[in-house]
Amino acid sequence: MACDFTIDIQENVALISLGDCPSGAAFLADVLRRIAETGTDVDMIALAPGSSGRAALSFTVSDDDFARVLGVTGSLQKENPALKVSVSNGYAKITVGGEPMDGAPGVAAKVFAAIKNAADLRMVTTALTEISLLVPVSDGRIHWRHCAEASRREPIFACAVL
């Protein structure tokens, strides 16, 4: 049976988290504008509500852009002393996607079942036709390389844990 899903692996990804940040769109727009001014592309973005008008913002950038983003987060922290900045690199972004996901209940459940014993999951973002997972690069390389190669021959969910 041919696989209608694809698995894409992007290594050398950095994760930046800003805890206890303002929850409004104005803060998010300002952060993303400043990062864009450094010539850095932001990829995965997640915003989780906190309490008292505060939030937690996490996003990913290429490891190559890591140092430039540190300059931005340092400035933000000086302007917002309550801001808690966490930065780390060495991640892989694994994207499972395909048109068959649209209108197919249970796909996400199967993707997470496939990685339940394999990955130290750090971040998840979704779209109508894809699920992106951020894991330490070792999990991305060891557990998903074979699945990406096999995805043309068999359903993704048969690739679960190697």
QUIWOJO-V639951 format. One record per run of one state. SS is the DSSP state (H for helix, E for strand, - for the rest). FROM is the first residue (numbers start at 1). TO is the last residue. If there is no record, write none. Layout:
SS/FROM/TO
SS/FROM/TO
//
This chain:
-/1/5
E/6/22
-/23/24
H/25/37
-/38/44
E/45/49
-/50/53
E/54/62
H/63/79
-/80/83
E/84/97
-/98/98
H/99/101
-/102/106
H/107/115
-/116/120
E/121/127
-/128/129
E/130/136
H/137/150
-/151/155
H/156/159
-/160/162
//
